[in-house]
Amino acid sequence: MRKAQSVLRSAACTLVLGLLAACASERQAPPPAPSSPTTSVAQADERLAAVAAERAAIEARYAEREAVCYDKFFVNNCLDQAKETRRNALAVQRAIEIDAERFKRKHKVEERDRAMAEAEAAYQAEEARMAAEPPAPPKAPTLTPPPRPAPVANRIARHKQRTQEAAAKEAAEAPKRAANAAAYEERRRKSEERQREVAERKAEREAKQAAKAEQEKADAGKPAQ
């Protein structure tokens, strides 16, 4: 009798150690480091679109992993690993997003400052040219002097033109951003549906297990025939 119990305990320990080893082998590799810094507006737009797509993929992988975990012996350990993998992956995407958005803001400020500096330089050059030129002798006396060029007005007009061009470019790129946002929302919706299905299967499985346990308890309480 004692020998049989010892054999059973040894077999149980072997099974537990095997399951622990299997769970350890399924640990995900550490998340990759964030990509290199953004160097252009086009690259920033591409990275932001890629981040939106990758976030949806991360959520989908997490939902699939979560469903697999409920069929394992160590459910909580498996779920913790899946959550950690998801958190690390989302952190990497957030770092890429922050870098791309920061570059676009910096580029916009630099473009505005450059336009203002060019307008100011043109104004100063025009003023210097006009000051260096000797006044032309009047051809004939007139009651009112001819109007002088208005460099300030020219500078304002040029700045207004640049602003309109920038607004037109922004409007042209709006449909692309809207399409990317719509695609992301659709992937997020499907991910949420998968998560709900996983939760429903889990609840159904737990209800069956509870009913089975109750039935076994009731059967155990019946007197032997």
PAZAPA-4460 file (N, C-alpha, C; in steps of 0.05 Angstrom, whole numbers, plus 32768, in hexadecimal, padded with zeros to 4 digits):
% residues 225
    n_x    n_y    n_z   ca_x   ca_y   ca_z    c_x    c_y    c_z   seq   type   mol
   8011   7FE8   8000   8000   8000   8000   8011   8019   8000     1      M     A
   8025   8019   8012   8037   8031   8013   8047   8034   7FF9     2      R     A
   804E   801E   7FEE   805E   801F   7FD5   804C   802B   7FBF     3      K     A
   8033   8024   7FBE   8021   802E   7FAA   801D   804C   7FAD     4      A     A
   8019   8055   7FC6   8016   8072   7FCB   802F   8081   7FC3     5      Q     A
   8046   8076   7FC8   8060   8083   7FC0   8062   8086   7FA2     6      S     A
   8059   8071   7F94   805A   8072   7F77   8047   8087   7F6C     7      V     A
   802F   8089   7F79   801C   809D   7F70   8027   80B9   7F75     8      L     A
   8033   80BE   7F8C   803E   80D8   7F92   8054   80DF   7F7F     9      R     A
   8065   80CC   7F78   807B   80D1   7F65   8070   80D8   7F4A    10      S     A
   805B   80CA   7F42   804F   80CF   7F27   8043   80EB   7F27    11      A     A
   8035   80F3   7F3D   8029   810E   7F3E   803E   8124   7F3D    12      A     A
   8054   8120   7F4B   806A   8134   7F4A   8076   8136   7F2E    13      C     A
   8079   811F   7F21   8083   8120   7F06   8071   812F   7EF3    14      T     A
   8057   812B   7EF6   8043   8139   7EE5   8044   8157   7EEA    15      L     A
   8045   8160   7F04   8046   817C   7F0A   805F   8189   7EFF    16      V     A
   8076   817C   7F02   808F   8187   7EF8   808E   8189   7ED9    17      L     A
   8082   8175   7ECD   8080   8176   7EAF   806F   818D   7EA6    18      G     A
   8059   8192   7EB4   8047   81A9   7EAD   8055   81C3   7EB1    19      L     A
   8064   81C5   7EC7   8073   81DE   7ECC   8088   81E3   7EB6    20      L     A
   8095   81CE   7EAE   80A9   81D1   7E99   809C   81D9   7E7F    21      A     A
   8084   81CF   7E79   8076   81D6   7E61   806E   81F3   7E61    22      A     A
   8064   81FC   7E78   805C   8219   7E7A   8075   822B   7E77    23      C     A
   808B   8223   7E83   80A3   8233   7E81   80AD   8235   7E65    24      A     A
   80AA   821F   7E56   80B4   821F   7E3A   80A3   8230   7E28    25      S     A
   808B   8237   7E31   8079   8247   7E20   807C   8265   7E26    26      E     A
   808E   826C   7E37   8092   8289   7E3C   809A   8297   7E23    27      R     A
   808F   82AF   7E1F   8095   82BE   7E07   80B0   82CB   7E0A    28      Q     A
   80BD   82D0   7DF3   80D6   82DE   7DF3   80D1   82FB   7DFA    29      A     A
   80E5   8309   7E06   80E1   8326   7E0D   80DB   8336   7DF4    30      P     A
   80CB   834C   7DF7   80C2   835C   7DE0   80DB   8369   7DD4    31      P     A
   80D9   836D   7DB9   80F0   837B   7DAC   80F2   8398   7DB4    32      P     A
   810A   83A3   7DB2   810E   83BF   7DB9   8100   83D1   7DA5    33      A     A
   80F8   83E9   7DAD   80EC   83FC   7D9B   80FD   8401   7D83    34      P     A
   80F1   8407   7D6C   8100   840B   7D53   8110   8425   7D55    35      S     A
   8120   8429   7D40   8132   8441   7D40   8121   845A   7D3E    36      S     A
   812C   8472   7D46   811C   848A   7D46   8111   8491   7D2A    37      P     A
   80FA   849E   7D2A   80EE   84A7   7D11   80FE   84BD   7D04    38      T     A
   8100   84BC   7CEA   8111   84D0   7CDC   8102   84E0   7CC7    39      T     A
   80E8   84DA   7CC1   80D9   84E8   7CAD   80BB   84E6   7CB4    40      S     A
   80AC   84F9   7CA8   808F   84FA   7CAD   8082   84E1   7CA0    41      V     A
   808B   84D9   7C88   8080   84C2   7C7B   8085   84A9   7C8C    42      A     A
   809D   84A7   7C97   80A3   8490   7CA8   8092   8490   7CC2    43      Q     A
   808D   84A8   7CCD   807C   84AA   7CE5   8060   84A1   7CDF    44      A     A
   8055   84A9   7CC7   803A   84A1   7CC0   8039   8482   7CBD    45      D     A
   804D   8477   7CB0   804D   845A   7CAC   804F   844B   7CC7    46      E     A
   805F   8456   7CD9   8061   8448   7CF3   8048   844A   7D03    47      R     A
   803A   8461   7D02   8021   8464   7D11   800C   8451   7D06    48      L     A
   800B   844E   7CEB   7FF8   843A   7CE0   8000   841E   7CE8    49      A     A
   801A   8418   7CE8   8023   83FD   7CF0   801D   83F7   7D0D    50      A     A
   801F   840C   7D1E   8019   8408   7D3B   7FFC   8401   7D3F    51      V     A
   7FEA   840F   7D30   7FCD   8409   7D33   7FC8   83EC   7D2B    52      A     A
   7FD4   83E3   7D15   7FD0   83C8   7D0C   7FDB   83B3   7D20    53      A     A
   7FF3   83B9   7D2A   8000   83A6   7D3C   7FF1   83A4   7D57    54      E     A
   7FE6   83BB   7D60   7FD6   83B9   7D79   7FBF   83A6   7D76    55      R     A
   7FB1   83A8   7D5F   7F9B   8396   7D5B   7FA5   8379   7D5A    56      A     A
   7FBB   8374   7D4D   7FC7   8359   7D4C   7FCE   834F   7D68    57      A     A
   7FD9   8361   7D78   7FE1   8359   7D94   7FC8   8350   7DA4    58      I     A
   7FB3   8360   7DA1   7F9A   8359   7DB0   7F8F   833E   7DA6    59      E     A
   7F91   8339   7D8B   7F87   8320   7D80   7F98   8309   7D8B    60      A     A
   7FB2   830C   7D8B   7FC3   82F6   7D95   7FBE   82F1   7DB3    61      R     A
   7FB9   8307   7DC2   7FB3   8304   7DDE   7F99   82F4   7DE3    62      Y     A
   7F85   82FA   7DD3   7F6C   82EC   7DD6   7F6F   82CE   7DCF    63      A     A
   7F7E   82C8   7DBA   7F83   82AC   7DB3   7F93   829E   7DC9    64      E     A
   7FA7   82AB   7DD4   7FB7   82A0   7DEA   7FA6   829B   7E03    65      R     A
   7F95   82AE   7E08   7F83   82AC   7E20   7F71   8293   7E1D    66      E     A
   7F67   828F   7E05   7F56   8277   7E01   7F65   825D   7E06    67      A     A
   7F7F   825D   7DFD   7F8F   8245   7E00   7F95   8240   7E1E    68      V     A
   7F99   8256   7E2D   7FA0   8253   7E49   7F8B   8244   7E59    69      C     A
   7F72   8248   7E52   7F5C   823C   7E62   7F5C   821D   7E5F    70      Y     A
   7F6A   8213   7E4B   7F6C   81F6   7E48   7F85   81EA   7E55    71      D     A
   7F95   81FB   7E62   7FAE   81F1   7E6F   7FA9   81EC   7E8C    72      K     A
   7FBC   81DD   7E98   7FB9   81D6   7EB4   7FBE   81EF   7EC6    73      F     A
   7FD3   81FE   7EC1   7FD9   8216   7ED0   7FCE   822E   7EC1    74      F     A
   7FB4   8233   7EC4   7FA6   8248   7EB5   7FB1   8263   7EBC    75      V     A
   7FB3   8269   7ED6   7FBB   8284   7EDE   7FD7   828B   7ED5    76      N     A
   7FE9   8278   7ED7   8005   827D   7ECE   8006   8283   7EB0    77      N     A
   7FF7   8274   7EA1   7FF6   8278   7E84   7FEA   8293   7E7E    78      C     A
   7FD4   829B   7E8C   7FC8   82B5   7E87   7FDB   82CC   7E8E    79      L     A
   7FE9   82C9   7EA4   7FFD   82DE   7EAC   8012   82E2   7E97    80      D     A
   801B   82CC   7E8B   8030   82CE   7E76   8024   82DC   7E5E    81      Q     A
   800B   82D5   7E57   7FFF   82E2   7E3F   7FFB   8300   7E43    82      A     A
   7FF3   8307   7E5C   7FEF   8324   7E62   8009   8333   7E61    83      K     A
   801F   8326   7E6B   8039   8333   7E6B   8043   8337   7E4E    84      E     A
   803F   8323   7E3E   8047   8325   7E22   8038   833B   7E14    85      T     A
   801E   833C   7E19   800D   8352   7E0D   8016   836D   7E17    86      R     A
   801C   8370   7E31   8024   838A   7E3C   803F   8393   7E2F    87      R     A
   8052   8381   7E2D   806C   8388   7E21   8069   8390   7E04    88      N     A
   8059   8381   7DF5   8055   8387   7DD9   8047   83A2   7DD5    89      A     A
   8033   83A8   7DE6   8026   83C2   7DE4   8039   83D9   7DEC    90      L     A
   804A   83D4   7DFF   805D   83E9   7E07   8070   83F0   7DF0    91      A     A
   8079   83DC   7DE1   808A   83E1   7DCA   807C   83F2   7DB5    92      V     A
   8063   83EB   7DB0   8053   83FA   7D9C   804F   8417   7DA5    93      Q     A
   804A   841B   7DC0   8046   8436   7DCA   805F   8447   7DC7    94      R     A
   8077   843A   7DCC   8090   8449   7DC9   8093   8452   7DAC    95      A     A
   808D   8440   7D99   808F   8448   7D7C   807B   845F   7D76    96      I     A
   8063   845D   7D81   804F   8471   7D7C   8058   848D   7D87    97      E     A
   8062   848D   7D9F   806B   84A6   7DAC   8081   84B2   7D9B    98      I     A
   8094   84A2   7D92   80AB   84AD   7D82   80A1   84B9   7D68    99      D     A
   808E   84AB   7D5A   8084   84B5   7D41   8074   84CF   7D44   100      A     A
   8063   84D0   7D59   8053   84E8   7D5E   8065   84FF   7D66   101      E     A
   807A   84FA   7D76   808C   850F   7D7E   809B   851A   7D66   102      R     A
   80A3   8509   7D53   80B1   8513   7D3B   809E   8524   7D2A   103      F     A
   8085   851C   7D27   8073   852C   7D17   806E   8547   7D24   104      K     A
   806B   8548   7D3E   8067   8562   7D4B   8080   8574   7D47   105      R     A
   8097   8568   7D4B   80B0   8577   7D48   80B3   8581   7D2B   106      K     A
   80AD   8570   7D18   80AF   8578   7CFC   809C   858F   7CF6   107      H     A
   8084   858E   7D00   8071   85A3   7CFB   807A   85BE   7D06   108      K     A
   8086   85BD   7D1F   8090   85D6   7D2B   80A8   85E1   7D1B   109      V     A
   80B9   85CE   7D12   80D0   85D7   7D02   80C8   85E4   7CE7   110      E     A
   80B4   85D8   7CDB   80AA   85E3   7CC1   809E   85FF   7CC6   111      E     A
   808F   8602   7CDB   8083   861C   7CE1   8099   8631   7CE6   112      R     A
   80AD   862A   7CF6   80C3   863C   7CFC   80D3   8643   7CE3   113      D     A
   80D7   862F   7CD2   80E6   8633   7CBA   80D7   8647   7CA7   114      R     A
   80BD   8643   7CA5   80AD   8655   7C94   80AE   8672   7C9F   115      A     A
   80AC   8675   7CB9   80AD   8690   7CC5   80C9   869C   7CC1   116      M     A
   80DE   868C   7CC4   80F9   8696   7CC0   80FE   869F   7CA3   117      A     A
   80F3   868F   7C90   80F7   8696   7C74   80E7   86B0   7C6E   118      E     A
   80CF   86B3   7C79   80C0   86CB   7C74   80CE   86E3   7C80   119      A     A
   80D9   86E0   7C98   80E7   86F6   7CA5   8100   86FE   7C95   120      E     A
   810F   86E9   7C8C   8127   86EF   7C7C   8121   86FD   7C62   121      A     A
   810B   86F5   7C55   8103   8702   7C3C   80FB   871F   7C42   122      A     A
   80EE   8723   7C58   80E5   873F   7C5F   80FE   8750   7C65   123      Y     A
   8111   8746   7C74   8129   8755   7C7A   8139   875B   7C61   124      Q     A
   813B   8747   7C4E   814A   874B   7C35   813C   8761   7C24   125      A     A
   8122   8760   7C24   8113   8774   7C14   8117   8790   7C20   126      E     A
   8117   8791   7C3A   811B   87AB   7C47   8137   87B6   7C42   127      E     A
   814B   87A4   7C43   8167   87AC   7C3E   816A   87B5   7C21   128      A     A
   815E   87A7   7C0E   8160   87AF   7BF2   8154   87CA   7BED   129      R     A
   813D   87CE   7BF9   8130   87E8   7BF5   8140   87FF   7C01   130      M     A
   814D   87F9   7C18   815C   880E   7C26   8176   8814   7C16   131      A     A
   8181   8800   7C08   819A   8804   7BF9   8196   8812   7BDE   132      A     A
   817F   8810   7BD3   817A   881C   7BB9   8175   883A   7BBC   133      E     A
   8182   884A   7BAC   817C   8867   7BAE   8160   886D   7BA3   134      P     A
   8154   8880   7BAE   8139   8887   7BA4   813A   8891   7B87   135      P     A
   8128   8888   7B77   8127   8891   7B5B   811C   88AD   7B5A   136      A     A
   8127   88BD   7B48   811D   88D9   7B46   8100   88D9   7B3B   137      P     A
   80F0   88E9   7B45   80D5   88EA   7B3C   80D3   88F3   7B1E   138      P     A
   80C4   88E6   7B0F   80C1   88ED   7AF3   80AF   8906   7AF0   139      K     A
   809D   8907   7B00   808B   891E   7AFF   807E   8921   7B1A   140      A     A
   8079   893A   7B22   806C   893E   7B3C   8050   8931   7B3C   141      P     A
   804B   8923   7B51   8030   8917   7B54   8025   891F   7B6F   142      T     A
   800B   891F   7B70   7FFE   8926   7B89   8000   8910   7B9E   143      L     A
   8001   88F7   7B96   8003   88E0   7BA9   801A   88CF   7BA0   144      T     A
   802B   88C6   7BB3   8041   88B5   7BAC   8037   8899   7BA4   145      P     A
   8047   888B   7B92   803E   8870   7B8B   8040   885E   7BA3   146      P     A
   802F   884A   7BA4   8030   8837   7BBB   8049   8827   7BBB   147      P     A
   8055   8824   7BD3   806D   8813   7BD7   8065   87F6   7BD9   148      R     A
   8077   87E5   7BD1   8071   87C8   7BD6   806E   87C2   7BF4   149      P     A
   805D   87AF   7BF9   8057   87A8   7C15   8063   878D   7C1B   150      A     A
   807D   878D   7C25   8089   8773   7C2B   807B   8764   7C41   151      P     A
   8070   8772   7C54   8061   8764   7C6A   8049   8755   7C5E   152      V     A
   803B   8763   7C4C   8024   8756   7C40   802C   873D   7C30   153      A     A
   8043   873F   7C21   804D   8728   7C12   8054   8711   7C25   154      N     A
   8060   8718   7C3B   8067   8703   7C4E   804E   86F5   7C59   155      R     A
   803A   8705   7C5F   8021   86F9   7C6A   8014   86E7   7C54   156      I     A
   8015   86F0   7C3B   8009   86E1   7C26   8017   86C6   7C22   157      A     A
   8032   86C7   7C23   8041   86AE   7C21   803C   869B   7C38   158      R     A
   803A   86A6   7C50   8034   8695   7C67   8018   8689   7C65   159      H     A
   8005   8699   7C5B   7FEA   868F   7C57   7FE9   8678   7C43   160      K     A
   7FF9   867C   7C2D   7FFA   8667   7C19   8005   864D   7C24   161      Q     A
   801B   864F   7C34   8026   8637   7C40   8013   8629   7C52   162      R     A
   8004   8639   7C61   7FF0   862E   7C74   7FDA   861F   7C64   163      T     A
   7FD1   862B   7C4E   7FBD   861E   7C3E   7FC7   8604   7C32   164      Q     A
   7FE0   8604   7C29   7FEC   85EB   7C1E   7FEE   85D5   7C33   165      E     A
   7FF6   85DD   7C4B   7FF8   85CA   7C61   7FDC   85BE   7C68   166      A     A
   7FC7   85D0   7C68   7FAC   85C6   7C6E   7FA2   85B3   7C58   167      A     A
   7FA9   85BA   7C3F   7FA1   85A8   7C29   7FAE   858D   7C2B   168      A     A
   7FC7   858C   7C32   7FD5   8573   7C36   7FC9   8563   7C4D   169      K     A
   7FC3   8571   7C62   7FB7   8563   7C79   7F9C   8557   7C72   170      E     A
   7F8C   8566   7C62   7F72   855B   7C59   7F75   8544   7C46   171      A     A
   7F8A   8544   7C35   7F8E   852E   7C23   7F96   8514   7C32   172      A     A
   7FA4   8517   7C48   7FAC   84FF   7C57   7F97   84F6   7C6B   173      E     A
   7F82   8505   7C6F   7F6E   84FE   7C83   7F60   84E4   7C7C   174      A     A
   7F58   84DE   7C62   7F4B   84C5   7C5C   7F5C   84AC   7C64   175      P     A
   7F76   84AE   7C5F   7F88   8498   7C65   7F88   8493   7C83   176      K     A
   7F8A   84A9   7C93   7F8A   84A5   7CB0   7F6F   849A   7CB9   177      R     A
   7F59   84A3   7CAD   7F3F   8499   7CB5   7F3C   847B   7CAE   178      A     A
   7F47   8473   7C97   7F46   8457   7C8F   7F56   8446   7CA3   179      A     A
   7F6D   844F   7CAB   7F7D   8441   7CBF   7F6F   843E   7CD9   180      N     A
   7F62   8454   7CE1   7F53   8453   7CFB   7F3B   8440   7CF9   181      A     A
   7F2D   8440   7CE2   7F16   842E   7CDF   7F20   8411   7CDF   182      A     A
   7F36   840B   7CD2   7F41   83F0   7CD2   7F48   83E7   7CEE   183      A     A
   7F54   83F9   7CFD   7F5C   83F3   7D19   7F43   83ED   7D2A   184      Y     A
   7F2E   83FD   7D27   7F16   83F9   7D36   7F09   83DE   7D30   185      E     A
   7F09   83D6   7D16   7EFE   83BC   7D0E   7F0E   83A5   7D1B   186      E     A
   7F28   83A7   7D1B   7F38   8392   7D27   7F34   8391   7D45   187      R     A
   7F31   83A9   7D51   7F2C   83A9   7D6E   7F11   839D   7D75   188      R     A
   7EFD   83A2   7D64   7EE2   8397   7D68   7EE3   8378   7D67   189      R     A
   7EF1   836E   7D53   7EF3   8351   7D50   7F02   8345   7D68   190      K     A
   7F17   8353   7D71   7F26   8349   7D89   7F13   8347   7DA1   191      S     A
   7F03   835C   7DA5   7EF0   835C   7DBC   7EDC   8345   7DB9   192      E     A
   7ED3   8340   7DA0   7EC0   832A   7D9D   7ECD   830F   7DA4   193      E     A
   7EE7   830B   7D9C   7EF5   82F3   7DA3   7EF8   82F0   7DC1   194      R     A
   7EFE   8306   7DCF   7F01   8305   7DEC   7EE6   82FE   7DF9   195      Q     A
   7ED0   8309   7DEE   7EB6   8302   7DFA   7EB0   82E4   7DF6   196      R     A
   7EB7   82DA   7DDE   7EB3   82BD   7DD9   7EC3   82AC   7DED   197      E     A
   7EDC   82B5   7DF2   7EED   82A6   7E04   7EE0   82A6   7E20   198      V     A
   7ED6   82BE   7E29   7EC9   82C0   7E43   7EB1   82AE   7E45   199      A     A
   7EA1   82AD   7E2F   7E89   829D   7E2F   7E90   827F   7E31   200      E     A
   7EA5   8277   7E22   7EAD   825B   7E23   7EB7   8254   7E3F   201      R     A
   7EC6   8267   7E4B   7ED0   8262   7E66   7EB9   825E   7E7A   202      K     A
   7EA5   8270   7E78   7E8E   826E   7E8A   7E7F   8254   7E86   203      A     A
   7E7B   824C   7E6D   7E6D   8233   7E67   7E7D   821B   7E72   204      E     A
   7E98   821C   7E6F   7EA8   8206   7E79   7EA6   8204   7E97   205      R     A
   7EA8   821C   7EA4   7EA6   821B   7EC2   7E8B   8211   7ECC   206      E     A
   7E75   8219   7EBD   7E5B   8210   7EC5   7E59   81F1   7EC2   207      A     A
   7E64   81E6   7EAC   7E63   81C9   7EA9   7E73   81BB   7EBF   208      K     A
   7E8B   81C7   7EC5   7E9B   81BB   7EDA   7E8D   81BB   7EF5   209      Q     A
   7E7F   81D2   7EFB   7E70   81D4   7F14   7E59   81C0   7F15   210      A     A
   7E4B   81BD   7EFE   7E35   81AA   7EFD   7E3F   818D   7F01   211      A     A
   7E56   8188   7EF4   7E62   816D   7EF6   7E6A   8167   7F13   212      K     A
   7E76   817C   7F20   7E7E   8178   7F3C   7E66   8173   7F4E   213      A     A
   7E51   8182   7F49   7E38   817F   7F59   7E2D   8162   7F55   214      E     A
   7E2E   8159   7F3C   7E23   813F   7F36   7E34   8129   7F44   215      Q     A
   7E4F   812D   7F43   7E60   8119   7F50   7E5C   8119   7F6E   216      E     A
   7E58   8131   7F79   7E53   8133   7F96   7E39   8125   7F9D   217      K     A
   7E24   8129   7F8C   7E0B   811C   7F92   7E0D   80FE   7F8F   218      A     A
   7E1C   80F5   7F7B   7E1F   80D8   7F77   7E2F   80CC   7F8F   219      D     A
   7E42   80DB   7F99   7E52   80D1   7FAF   7E42   80CE   7FC9   220      A     A
   7E2D   80E0   7FCB   7E1D   80DF   7FE4   7E07   80C9   7FE3   221      G     A
   7E03   80BD   7FCB   7DEF   80A8   7FCA   7DF9   808F   7FD8   222      K     A
   7DE8   8080   7FE5   7DF1   8067   7FF2   7DF8   8052   7FDC   223      P     A
   7E0B   8043   7FE1   7E13   802E   7FCE   7DFD   8019   7FCC   224      A     A
   7DF8   8010   7FB3   7DE3   7FFC   7FAF   7DED   7FE0   7FB6   225      Q     A
***
